[in-house]
Amino acid sequence: MRVFLRGLSLNSKTKTIRQLSNRPHKPVLLEEATKYLAPQNGSRFIDMTFGAGGHTERILQENETVVVYCLDRDPAACSIAQTLSERYPNRVVPLKGKFSDLPTLLKGLGCTMNSFDGILFDYGASSMQFDTASRGFAISKNGPLDMRMDPEEQSLTAADVLAVADQSDLYKIFKVYGEEKHSKKIANAVIESRYLFKPLKTTRDLCELVENVCDKDRRHDMLKRPAHPATKIFQALRIFVNNELNEINHGILLANRYLKIGGILVTIAFHSLEDTIVKRHIQGNVNENSANILPLKYSTNTMNLQTSDFLNVINDSCWHQVNKHVVTPTIEEVEENPRSRSARLRAAIRIK
């Protein structure tokens, strides 16, 4: 397996690879993402989804003059970024916030538009979030139905949505964000649980409800392993609670503004909802309604996209796609990290 760690001794390379593999979240398509970003002397990058820092550290190891601005909304990830900044003085800039917070954060640091060489997105939840029961992201771990990526700033939890949303909105959330074929039945079952005074407060509560609705539905994942029938419902609630698709849409608009002409955009998506938004932007199929995806009407923390500052109707692409087809993990990577199985990487150069 090729390693993009030029200028390091064999022992240093081995140590770095070991450090990356021991992280709480294994970076997906690490080699491929680094290849497309191709760090050069003095390059500046934004890692929009820092997580446990795997992609960022590989970029830093590529060239000793590279600087990476590390954005994440999760407090745990921000803590890791702060630690990494101490290991790489003046080369790591931790930033806490959502994609849509980027202009405010960068303005405070004196960064201007058209000034970055590469921007990386690695969408979805991280292993750190899935593996912590108290975060409520995982079907396999019983905990409160939370699913907030930033508990410090967000008030709306998955349990709140299930407690207050009406049947029509629950159906839309499950259908649009989860692409769940039994959305109507599951939405009805959630409403019935209220009348029976059985609030859905834990991940186990929700799993059991969906199992009862889909008791004869046998599902399998991409590796042909049995899949829990609540998988898509969990995905839908997580996306809604964190306003993920709106943020992805706005994040790519921002990437177009902050990258230099000739700068590289690299995205790693894990399902069609994410990848479709990326694909539309690269093809130039974007308009002012692209950000209006099921707004968080139940939350006081709705996102102020201010799309008028960044978007006019786009009839022509601002991007040149580097890879003709999406890049997917090797068989070896999927065997080592099954969570990578659905990953799709796209790379595009800003051309105007």
N, C-alpha and C positions, 0 to 999 in steps of 0.2 A: 504494500500500500504506500503510495507516494505521500511524502510529508512536506508541507510547505513551510520549512523552518530554515531558510537560508542563513548561512553565517554562524550557525550554532555548532558546537562540537557534538559528537555522537552522544556523549553522556548527557549533555544539556537537552538534546532533542528527546532522548528517552525519558528524562525526568519530566519534561513538559507534557509529553503524551500521557504519562502516568497521572499527572496532576489533573489533566482534562478529563480522563476516563474515570477518575475518582470523585468527580463533582456530583452533587445531589441531583443535577439535571444533565443528562448527556446531550450535548449539542448535536443536532441532526444535520446531515449533509455538510459536515464541517469542512472537509477537504474541498468540496465543490464550491461552497460559498467563498472560501478564501481565495480560490483560483480566480473567480470572477471579479472579486474586489481588487485583487492584484496590488497590494500596498506598495507605494514607491516612497522615495525620500520626501519627507515633509507632508505626506498625505494626511488629510483630516477626514474622519469617518463619524457617522452617527449610528450606533447600535440602538435601534428604536425599541428593542425587546431584550434588554440585557439578561434577564433571568439569573442564571448562576455564573454567567460571564465566560462560557466556553468559547463562543465565537470571538468575543472581544480579545481574550487572551491570545488566541491563535493569531489574530491580526497584529497584535502588539509584538509577538515573537517574530513576525515576518520582517519587520524593519524597525530599527531602534529609534527612528525619528518620527514614527507615526503617532498621532494623537487620536483617541477615540472618546467621543461624547456618548455617555451611557445612560439611556433613558429607560425607566421602568416605573410603573405605578405601585408595584408591590413593595411594602416596607422591607421585607426579608431580602429581596433582590437589591434594594438600594443599600442595605447594610453590606452586602457582598461587594457591591461596586465601590463603596467607601474603603473597604479593606484592600481591594485591588489598586485603588488610587495611591495607597500608601506603599504598595510594592513597586508601582511604576510612577514615581513622582513626576508631575507636570505632563503626564501622558494619558491619564484617565480623568475624565470630568464627569462625576456622578450627577444625574439629573432625576428628580422625582416628579412624575406626572404622567398624564395620558398623552397620546399622540397630539391631540388638539391643544395641549398646553405648550407645545414646543416653541411657538413664536415668542411667548412671554418669557420662557426660560432662557432662550438663546439671546433675546434682546437684553436681558439683564447681564449677560456675559459679554456683550458687545459684538456678538456674531451677526453677520449680515447675510442676506440671501445670496445665492449663487456663489457660495464660498466653501462647499464641501465636495470631496472627491468621491465619496461613496456612502450609501445609506442601506442598512440591512434591516429587514423585518423577519421575525420568526414567530408567526402568529400562534394564537391559542394559549392554553394553560400550560404551565411547566410541571415537571415531575415533582418539584418541591411543593406545589399546590396540591397535586393529586395525592401525594404521599402523606400529607398532614391531615389527619381525620378532622381536626377542629375547623379546617377551612371549608369543609362540606362539598368539595368538588368530586369526590370519588364514590362510585357505587360500592366498591369493595371495602370501604372503611366507614363504619357508622359514626356519624357526627352531626352537628347542627346543620340545617339546610341554609348555608351562608352563601358561598360562591362569589363573594366580593373579592376582586383583585386588590383593592385598596380599602381595607376596613377602616382606616383612619379618616378617609374622606367620603366614602360612600355610605349612605344610610339604608338603601333598599337591599334586602336580602332575598334569596330564592323563596324562603318561607313566607316573606311578606307578599310576594307576587302570588303565591298559591293561596294566601289567605284573603286577598282583596280583589284580585282580578276577576272579571265576570267571565261567563262561559265563552263568549265570543272572542274575547281577548286571549284567553288561555288557548283556545283552538288556533288562533293566528300565530301565537308564539310557538306552539308545538309544531305546527305545519310549516311555517316559514323558516324558523331557525333550526328545527330538528328534522324537517322533512319526514315526519313520522306519519305512517299510513293510518294509525289508529288515533290520530289527534282528537277527533271529536269524542270518541268513547272515553279517552283518558281525561279530557277536559270535563266531561259530564261526571266522571267518577270523583274528580277533585271537588266539584261543587257539592256532590252528594255527601262527601266526607264532612263538609261544614255542617250540613243539616243533621248529621249524626253525631256532631260534637266530637269529631275525631280529627283535630288539626294535624296537618303535616308539618312536623317540626324537625325531623331528622332524616338523614339520607335513607335509613332503613324504612321509615314510614313511607316515603315516596316509592322506594323499590318494591315494597310489598303491594302497594296500591296498583302499580303498573303491572306487576306479575299477575295479579288477580284479573286485570282487564285482558291481558294478553297471555293467558295461561296455556293456550294451545299453539302459540306462535314460537317456533324454534328458529333462532337466528344465529348467524356465524359472522365472524369478522373476516378481514381480508386474508388472514392466515388460516381460515377454515376452522377456527376455534369457536366454541360456543360463546355467544355474546348475550349479555343481559338485555332483556327487552326494554329496560329503562335508559339505555345508553343515549338514545337520541333525545329523550326528554331532559336528561341532565345537560346535554350539549345545548339544547334550546334555552333552558333557564340561564345557564352561564353566559351565553351570548347576549341575552336580553338584559340581565342584571348589570353587565359591564358595558353595554352599548357597543359591542365589539365591531359590528359591521359598519356602523356609522364612523367609528374611530378609524377603521381600516381605510375606508373611502377617503376620509379627510387626511389621513396620514400620507397617502400617496400624492394627494394634491400638494401637501407641504414638501414632500420629497422633490417634486418638480420645481419648487421655488428655491429650495436650499442647496440643491446640487448645482455644480458648475455645468456649463455646456460641456458635454463629454463625460460627465460624472456617471457613475454606475449605480443602478438600483438593483438590489437582490432581495427577493421575497421567498419565504418558505411557508407554504400553506398546507393545511392538513385535511381540508374538506372542500367540496365544490363551492360552498358559499363564499369562502375567503378567496379562493383561486379565481372565481368568476369576476369578482370586483377588480382584482389585479389585471386580469386579462382584458377587461373592458377599458381600463385606463391605458394600457399599453397600445391597444388598438385605436384609441381615440374615441371610443364609444361612451362618452361621459357627458351628462348634462346637469343642470341645476337640481334636478330631482333625485340624483343618484345618492344624495346624503339623507334623503327622507325615508329611512327604513325603520318602521315601527318605533317611533320615539318613546322615551321612557315617561309616559304620562303619569305613572304612579309614583314617581320619584321627585323630590325637591332638588335633586342634583342633576337636572337635565343638562345636556351639553350645549354650550353656546358655540356652534360651529363657525358662525360668521363667514359662511361660504362666499358671500359677495366680495370679501376681501381677496379671495384666492381663485375664484372660478367664474368664468364666463362660459357660455355654452361652447363645448369643444367639438368641432367637427373634423379635426385633423389631429393625428397623434403627435405628441411631444416626445415620443420614445422610439428607439430602434431596438427590437428584441434581439438579444445576442444569441440565445439558444432557440433553435427552430421549434423544438418540442420541450415540454417540461422535463426537468431532470429529476429522477427518482432514486431512492437509495439502492445500493447494491444488495444482493442476497445476503452477503456477509454482514452488512450493517443491520439489516432487518433481523437476522438471527441473533445478533449481539444486543440489539435494542429494538424489541418488537414495537415500541411506540413510534418508531420512525416509518412504519410500514406504509402509511398513507401520505407521506410528505411529498410535496411537489415544489421544485425550485424553478423560479423564473428570474432571468437577468435581462436588464434593459438599460441602454445608454440614453441619457437626455440629449436630444438633438436640437431643441429650441425652447 
